[in-house]
Amino acid sequence: MSVRIVYQGEPGAYSHLACREHFPDMQPWACQSFAQAFARVRTGEAELAMIPVENTVAGRVSDIYHLLPEGDLYIIQERYQPIHHQLLGLPGATLEGIKVARSHPMALGQVRERLLSLGIAAIADVDTAAAARKVAERGDMSVAAVASRVAAEEYGLDILKEDIEDSGSNTTRFIVLSKDARIPPLTEVPVVSSYVFRTRSVPSSLYKALGGFASNGLNLTKLESYMIGGGFTAAQFYVDVEGHPDSQAMRNALEELDFFTEDIRHLGTYPADPVRAKS
């Protein structure tokens, strides 16, 4: 039995494409939701999960930041995946005959200008691959899907127009999750560490909590906040830091962070994707 890597969506989704490209020896396994993908890794049904967290054009995948703190999984890798959207239609369909394009809202946000220029209306769907499947099943020659080349293969659709993304640098950052942490040794290899924390209810607590990273020369590459507890007063923060938890600089920063926070959770330390260094 081959080792499984789970992803959210249907076969042909961009997460499926990322699984195939970065883990070609593993069996991709589709899940209906991010929560189901987390659960399958947590129970040992799958070894890894490929999860998108942000896109250079459409922004963050907000659901993930609520799942990570309670998911009991660890980030062991990050992968930057270039995203190239294809306009897919039924065999025999023409670009001139397409009136509507279906896709996930984030994908539609990444091709908005191109669809406008083509005079094609956008309709949101639950998933890019699901949109491609529905186009194949319903047989309407005037309806297309915005999806991947893998989706075209999966559902027997033609590519009516290639690479229709508005930005040539359209990229999605994926994280790879495991049941067990896999922290690289403290070496010269660049690493990223991810944490979630809640600040104490005192003035300037976030400013003071993050000050340790600045004073120790550590670069924060991501800071996200989101509300918890069903109210508007309790906020939780997610951070990515370029640094290893065993380094003296990180130890100093975490000691200061701990002083101004109520709860800190280490979500993983993992090698930085080479694309991160280039950007």
Summary of the structure (lengths in Angstrom):
residues: 279
radius of gyration: 20.7
end to end distance: 38.9
largest distance: 64.7
contacts: 928
relative contact order: 0.17
helix: 32%
strand: 34%
